[in-house]
Amino acid sequence: MTSPKLTAFASVFTVAEVPPSLRFYVEKLGFTIDFQMGEPATYAIIERDAVQLHLMPKAQDPRGLGTSSIYVFTAGVDALHAHLVARGCPIEVAPENFSYGMREMSVRDPDGNRVTFGEEIKATR
């Protein structure tokens, strides 16, 4: 018997209110809206390239507000950093090399949820 295959995943971020979070993710991080429930939105799914996030209002999970985090593997952290800065995105940690072989930067949304972008550092000889 073969093991069932996992085919995709989505992170759910708890946010204070969905509409302002949508604006942040679209305007500052370059995501697009894939799905939106209600007007104004009471739940939303956003995506950028291979990354999909669900935005859920704190009314559904008050304890989850600002506690979510995702690590996004990226090709070109420095270029992404420049792109986000040009869009006016507040950067939590600028690109930095870490001893475990990754170059990373991070952003926090207005509710405190963290998105970390990282790429493997090429070994030099």
Wavefront OBJ file of the C-alpha trace (Angstrom):
o trace
v 0.000 0.000 0.000
v 1.375 3.418 -0.944
v 1.239 6.335 1.406
v -1.231 9.135 0.551
v 0.465 12.054 -1.187
v 0.292 15.600 0.156
v -0.317 17.859 -2.833
v -0.358 21.448 -1.533
v -0.603 23.603 1.566
v -1.832 27.013 2.599
v -1.013 29.037 5.676
v -3.821 30.789 7.517
v -2.957 34.156 9.050
v -5.259 35.592 11.693
v -5.669 39.329 11.095
v -7.608 42.041 12.927
v -9.706 42.889 9.873
v -9.469 41.367 6.408
v -9.854 44.502 4.180
v -6.830 46.407 5.560
v -4.773 43.213 5.481
v -5.725 42.651 1.849
v -4.516 46.158 1.019
v -1.191 45.518 2.777
v -0.515 42.193 1.073
v -1.567 43.444 -2.373
v -0.003 46.935 -2.269
v 3.146 46.230 -0.240
v 3.961 42.564 -0.924
v 2.585 42.198 -4.448
v 0.040 39.441 -3.802
v -3.154 39.148 -5.841
v -6.607 38.284 -4.533
v -7.629 34.759 -5.501
v -10.832 34.559 -3.442
v -12.787 36.931 -1.263
v -15.872 36.182 0.802
v -18.252 39.063 1.483
v -18.131 42.774 0.793
v -16.299 44.051 2.688
v -14.235 40.861 2.810
v -14.647 38.625 5.846
v -12.188 35.985 4.573
v -9.738 36.024 1.688
v -7.205 33.930 -0.159
v -4.236 35.706 -1.703
v -1.352 34.410 -3.765
v 1.942 35.355 -5.269
v 3.768 32.865 -7.465
v 3.733 29.531 -5.572
v 2.680 31.041 -2.224
v -0.919 31.105 -1.047
v -2.142 32.680 2.201
v -5.575 32.685 3.761
v -6.565 35.752 5.766
v -8.988 35.001 8.596
v -10.461 37.654 10.902
v -9.644 37.553 14.605
v -13.356 37.038 15.323
v -12.808 33.419 14.237
v -9.644 32.922 16.328
v -8.833 35.826 18.680
v -5.818 34.053 20.223
v -4.219 33.613 16.796
v -3.974 37.332 16.038
v -0.426 38.216 15.064
v 1.044 34.789 15.872
v 1.313 33.340 12.360
v 4.545 32.903 10.461
v 5.609 31.484 7.120
v 9.024 30.853 5.590
v 9.122 31.438 1.835
v 12.029 30.058 -0.187
v 12.964 32.734 -2.693
v 15.197 33.093 -5.733
v 16.835 36.496 -5.270
v 16.319 37.797 -1.742
v 18.210 41.021 -2.443
v 16.158 41.779 -5.557
v 12.974 41.020 -3.637
v 14.109 43.335 -0.834
v 14.675 46.181 -3.318
v 11.279 45.488 -4.907
v 9.472 45.578 -1.547
v 11.281 48.723 -0.384
v 10.270 50.437 -3.658
v 6.636 49.512 -2.877
v 6.937 51.127 0.569
v 6.838 47.824 2.435
v 8.151 48.056 6.001
v 11.051 45.624 6.376
v 11.547 43.947 9.756
v 14.990 42.471 9.016
v 17.003 43.452 5.925
v 18.771 40.698 3.954
v 21.379 39.015 6.085
v 23.522 35.881 5.820
v 23.098 33.302 8.567
v 25.523 30.611 9.715
v 23.105 27.849 8.697
v 23.617 28.686 5.024
v 20.644 30.931 4.286
v 20.309 34.601 3.319
v 17.072 35.898 4.783
v 14.907 38.954 5.260
v 11.570 39.337 6.988
v 8.455 41.473 7.005
v 5.696 41.734 9.594
v 2.193 42.620 8.537
v 0.294 45.319 10.477
v -1.047 42.627 12.840
v 2.380 41.193 13.653
v 2.326 38.076 11.450
v 5.776 37.347 10.002
v 6.770 36.491 6.456
v 10.422 35.449 6.160
v 12.025 35.143 2.738
v 15.178 33.070 2.370
v 17.516 31.627 -0.199
v 20.432 29.240 0.137
v 23.830 30.911 0.143
v 26.085 29.619 -2.597
v 29.317 28.199 -1.228
v 32.430 30.122 -2.270
v 35.935 28.697 -2.505
l 1 2 3 4 5 6 7 8 9 10 11 12 13 14 15 16 17 18 19 20 21 22 23 24 25 26 27 28 29 30 31 32 33 34 35 36 37 38 39 40 41 42 43 44 45 46 47 48 49 50 51 52 53 54 55 56 57 58 59 60 61 62 63 64 65 66 67 68 69 70 71 72 73 74 75 76 77 78 79 80 81 82 83 84 85 86 87 88 89 90 91 92 93 94 95 96 97 98 99 100 101 102 103 104 105 106 107 108 109 110 111 112 113 114 115 116 117 118 119 120 121 122 123 124 125
